[in-house]
């Protein structure tokens, strides 16, 4: 039987992953499977930069707007669902393109998740109360104290990630990062990882301009429609939290926009820190299609 290949495209937000993934999918006659932990939800296409209607019609996509906002698709659940979908896709195709910037989703898909201890309900309730009373910043500071290594790479705008890591630290008395064994689970397909690399000033300019485009496309109206659901985990995301603060009167409009740009740039920096640690990733410019295809074919 021919070798089945999963082409994994990663990189920071705003770097051009979606456009590249579509060009690769067209070249290899492949469907696309998203590894983005926010694009999976319905009702937030602008703020999560989901592929456009035209792009979705050009190439078959999976895990885009596939789940309700109230669903909490953990990394472990994503692993199970995504592997099941890949089995179906590989029955008809030799290539599938996986694309997204959520490092833990990429790890879950390619390697599997570590068997960490189950959540202690009493501790979880205490953590949620702490989050509600003192805010995410206080939990993040505690995580930095207990596990500075994981603090450097975790998405600090994602309460679920921060709470879970801190919970494991407190529950076991050991840093969360030390318990992530990194033991790979075998996959019945070959994995080729491609990273998008851009000079920092170019990347930051692209991020700023993309935020401006999101605003022009109606980001404020999208967030306002989601305001009643602002406590959901899916909405603890850059672009939404800042506008929620604006709606609540905590900050002005201009400040909200600047914070979205700043927090997006910071998120991109954390994504790069995460992906740079993976020696399997080969880095390319986002428009260097010929070199990327030559690399894939050489493997």
C-alpha positions as CSV (number, residue, x, y, z in Angstrom):
1,X,0.0,0.0,0.0
2,X,1.2,3.6,-0.7
3,X,2.6,5.5,2.2
4,X,0.1,7.9,3.7
5,X,1.5,11.3,4.5
6,X,0.4,14.0,6.9
7,X,1.9,17.4,5.9
8,X,1.8,19.5,9.1
9,X,2.0,23.3,8.5
10,X,2.8,25.3,11.6
11,X,3.8,28.9,12.5
12,X,2.7,32.0,14.3
13,X,-0.5,33.8,13.9
14,X,-0.7,36.0,10.8
15,X,2.2,34.3,9.0
16,X,0.3,32.9,6.0
17,X,-0.4,29.3,7.1
18,X,-3.9,29.2,5.6
19,X,-2.9,30.4,2.2
20,X,0.1,28.0,2.1
21,X,-2.0,25.0,3.2
22,X,-4.5,25.6,0.4
23,X,-1.7,25.8,-2.2
24,X,-0.2,22.5,-0.8
25,X,-3.6,20.9,-0.7
26,X,-4.3,21.7,-4.3
27,X,-0.8,20.5,-5.4
28,X,-1.2,17.1,-3.6
29,X,-5.0,16.7,-4.1
30,X,-5.3,16.6,-0.3
31,X,-8.0,17.7,2.1
32,X,-7.2,20.0,5.0
33,X,-7.5,19.2,8.7
34,X,-7.3,22.2,11.1
35,X,-5.1,22.1,14.2
36,X,-6.4,25.4,15.5
37,X,-8.1,25.2,18.9
38,X,-10.4,28.2,18.1
39,X,-11.2,27.9,14.5
40,X,-13.0,24.7,15.4
41,X,-15.9,26.7,16.9
42,X,-18.9,28.1,15.2
43,X,-19.9,31.7,15.4
44,X,-16.4,33.3,15.5
45,X,-15.1,33.3,12.0
46,X,-13.6,36.8,11.9
47,X,-11.7,36.9,15.2
48,X,-10.2,33.4,14.7
49,X,-9.3,34.1,11.1
50,X,-11.2,31.0,9.8
51,X,-10.7,30.3,6.1
52,X,-13.0,32.4,3.9
53,X,-16.1,30.9,2.2
54,X,-14.1,30.9,-1.1
55,X,-11.2,29.0,0.5
56,X,-13.5,26.5,2.1
57,X,-15.1,25.9,-1.3
58,X,-11.7,25.5,-3.0
59,X,-10.4,22.8,-0.7
60,X,-12.2,20.3,1.6
61,X,-11.7,21.4,5.2
62,X,-12.2,19.5,8.5
63,X,-12.5,20.9,12.1
64,X,-13.5,24.4,10.9
65,X,-16.7,25.6,12.6
66,X,-17.4,22.0,13.4
67,X,-18.2,22.4,17.1
68,X,-20.6,24.5,19.2
69,X,-19.1,27.2,21.4
70,X,-20.3,25.4,24.5
71,X,-18.3,22.3,23.6
72,X,-14.9,22.1,25.4
73,X,-12.7,20.2,22.9
74,X,-9.7,19.2,25.1
75,X,-6.5,18.1,23.5
76,X,-7.3,14.4,24.3
77,X,-10.7,14.6,22.8
78,X,-9.3,16.4,19.7
79,X,-6.7,13.6,19.4
80,X,-9.4,10.9,19.3
81,X,-11.7,12.8,16.9
82,X,-8.9,14.0,14.6
83,X,-7.3,10.5,14.3
84,X,-10.7,9.1,13.5
85,X,-11.2,11.6,10.8
86,X,-7.7,11.0,9.4
87,X,-8.5,7.3,9.1
88,X,-11.5,8.2,6.9
89,X,-9.5,10.7,4.8
90,X,-6.5,8.4,4.2
91,X,-8.9,5.8,2.9
92,X,-9.4,8.0,-0.1
93,X,-6.2,10.2,-0.2
94,X,-2.5,9.6,0.1
95,X,-1.9,13.1,1.5
96,X,-3.7,15.2,4.2
97,X,-2.6,18.8,5.1
98,X,-2.9,19.7,8.8
99,X,-2.6,23.4,9.5
100,X,-2.8,25.5,12.6
101,X,-0.9,27.3,15.3
102,X,-2.2,25.5,18.4
103,X,0.9,23.7,19.6
104,X,-0.9,21.3,21.9
105,X,-3.4,20.3,19.2
106,X,-0.4,19.6,16.8
107,X,1.3,17.6,19.5
108,X,-1.9,15.6,20.3
109,X,-2.3,14.8,16.6
110,X,1.3,13.8,15.9
111,X,2.5,12.3,19.1
112,X,-0.5,11.8,21.5
113,X,-1.0,13.4,24.9
114,X,0.7,12.5,28.2
115,X,-1.3,10.5,30.8
116,X,-1.5,13.2,33.4
117,X,-3.5,12.8,36.6
118,X,-7.3,13.2,36.5
119,X,-8.6,16.5,37.8
120,X,-9.4,16.7,41.5
121,X,-12.9,18.1,41.7
122,X,-12.3,20.0,44.9
123,X,-9.1,21.5,43.6
124,X,-10.8,22.4,40.3
125,X,-13.6,24.2,42.2
126,X,-11.0,26.1,44.2
127,X,-9.1,27.0,41.0
128,X,-12.2,28.3,39.3
129,X,-13.1,30.4,42.3
130,X,-9.6,31.8,42.4
131,X,-9.9,32.6,38.7
132,X,-13.2,34.4,39.2
133,X,-12.1,36.4,42.2
134,X,-8.5,37.3,41.3
135,X,-8.3,36.9,37.6
136,X,-6.2,35.0,35.1
137,X,-3.1,37.1,35.9
138,X,-2.9,35.9,39.5
139,X,-3.0,32.3,38.3
140,X,-0.4,32.9,35.7
141,X,1.9,34.4,38.3
142,X,1.5,31.4,40.5
143,X,2.3,29.2,37.5
144,X,5.5,31.2,36.8
145,X,6.5,30.5,40.4
146,X,5.9,26.8,40.3
147,X,6.8,26.0,36.7
148,X,8.8,28.8,35.0
149,X,9.6,26.6,32.0
150,X,6.0,25.9,31.0
151,X,5.1,29.6,31.8
152,X,7.4,30.6,28.9
153,X,5.4,28.7,26.3
154,X,1.8,28.4,27.6
155,X,-0.9,30.6,26.0
156,X,-1.4,33.0,28.9
157,X,-4.7,34.2,27.4
158,X,-6.1,30.7,27.7
159,X,-7.5,30.1,31.2
160,X,-8.0,26.3,30.6
161,X,-4.3,25.8,29.8
162,X,-3.1,27.9,32.8
163,X,-5.6,26.3,35.2
164,X,-4.8,22.8,34.1
165,X,-1.0,23.3,34.4
166,X,-1.3,24.9,37.7
167,X,-3.7,22.2,38.9
168,X,-1.2,19.5,38.0
169,X,1.6,21.4,39.8
170,X,-0.5,21.7,43.0
171,X,-1.9,18.2,42.8
172,X,1.4,16.4,42.3
173,X,3.9,18.8,43.9
174,X,6.0,18.7,40.6
175,X,6.2,21.1,37.7
176,X,3.8,20.4,34.9
177,X,6.6,20.6,32.4
178,X,8.5,17.8,34.1
179,X,5.5,15.5,33.8
180,X,5.1,15.9,30.1
181,X,7.1,12.8,29.1
182,X,7.0,13.4,25.3
183,X,6.7,9.7,24.7
184,X,5.3,9.3,21.2
185,X,2.5,7.1,20.2
186,X,2.9,5.3,16.9
187,X,0.9,6.7,14.0
188,X,0.0,4.7,10.9
189,X,1.1,7.5,8.6
190,X,4.3,9.5,7.8
191,X,4.5,13.0,9.3
192,X,6.3,15.9,7.6
193,X,6.4,19.2,9.5
194,X,6.8,22.5,7.8
195,X,7.2,25.8,9.7
196,X,6.6,29.3,8.3
197,X,9.5,31.7,9.1
198,X,9.3,35.5,8.7
199,X,11.5,38.3,10.0
200,X,10.0,39.6,13.2
201,X,9.3,43.1,11.9
202,X,7.5,41.6,8.8
203,X,5.4,39.3,11.0
204,X,4.4,42.0,13.4
205,X,3.4,44.3,10.5
206,X,1.3,41.5,9.1
207,X,-0.4,40.9,12.4
208,X,-1.2,44.6,12.8
209,X,-2.6,44.8,9.3
210,X,-4.6,41.7,9.8
211,X,-6.2,43.1,12.9
212,X,-7.2,46.2,10.9
213,X,-8.7,44.0,8.3
214,X,-10.7,42.0,11.0
215,X,-12.1,45.3,12.3
216,X,-13.1,46.3,8.7
217,X,-14.7,42.9,8.3
218,X,-16.9,43.4,11.4
219,X,-15.0,42.0,14.3
220,X,-16.7,44.4,16.8
221,X,-20.2,43.2,15.8
222,X,-19.1,39.6,15.9
223,X,-17.8,40.0,19.5
224,X,-20.9,41.9,20.6
225,X,-23.1,39.1,19.4
226,X,-21.1,36.7,21.5
227,X,-21.1,38.9,24.6
228,X,-23.7,36.8,26.4
229,X,-21.4,33.8,26.2
230,X,-18.2,35.7,27.3
231,X,-17.5,33.3,30.1
232,X,-17.1,30.3,27.8
233,X,-13.6,28.9,27.4
234,X,-13.8,29.2,23.6
235,X,-14.0,33.0,24.0
236,X,-11.0,33.5,26.3
237,X,-9.2,34.5,23.2
238,X,-7.3,37.5,21.9
239,X,-9.7,39.7,20.0
240,X,-12.6,38.8,22.1
241,X,-11.5,39.5,25.7
242,X,-10.3,43.0,24.8
243,X,-13.6,43.9,23.3
244,X,-15.5,42.4,26.2
245,X,-13.5,44.8,28.5
246,X,-14.4,47.7,26.1
247,X,-18.1,46.7,26.3
248,X,-17.9,46.6,30.1
249,X,-16.4,50.1,30.1
250,X,-13.0,49.1,31.5
251,X,-11.1,50.4,28.5
252,X,-11.8,52.6,25.5
253,X,-12.2,51.5,21.9
254,X,-8.7,52.7,20.8
255,X,-7.1,50.9,23.7
256,X,-9.0,47.7,23.0
257,X,-7.7,47.8,19.4
258,X,-4.1,48.4,20.5
259,X,-4.3,45.6,23.0
260,X,-5.6,43.2,20.4
261,X,-2.6,44.0,18.3
262,X,-0.1,43.8,21.2
263,X,-1.6,40.6,22.5
264,X,-1.6,39.0,19.1
265,X,2.1,39.8,18.7
266,X,2.8,38.4,22.1
267,X,0.9,35.2,21.2
268,X,2.9,34.9,18.0
269,X,6.1,35.1,20.0
270,X,5.0,32.3,22.3
271,X,4.0,30.2,19.3
272,X,7.4,30.6,17.8
273,X,9.0,29.7,21.2
274,X,7.0,26.5,21.3
275,X,7.6,25.4,17.7
276,X,11.3,26.3,17.7
277,X,11.8,23.5,20.2
278,X,10.6,20.9,17.7
279,X,13.7,19.7,15.7
280,X,11.4,17.9,13.2
281,X,10.1,21.2,11.8
282,X,11.8,22.4,8.6
283,X,11.4,26.2,8.2
284,X,10.6,28.1,5.0
285,X,9.4,31.5,3.9
286,X,5.6,31.4,3.5
287,X,5.7,31.9,-0.3
288,X,8.6,29.4,-1.0
289,X,6.3,26.8,-2.5
290,X,8.9,25.3,-4.8
291,X,11.4,24.6,-2.0
292,X,8.6,23.3,0.3
293,X,7.3,20.9,-2.4
294,X,10.8,19.7,-3.2
295,X,11.5,19.0,0.5
296,X,8.2,17.1,0.9
297,X,8.9,15.0,-2.2
298,X,12.5,14.3,-1.1
299,X,11.1,12.7,2.1
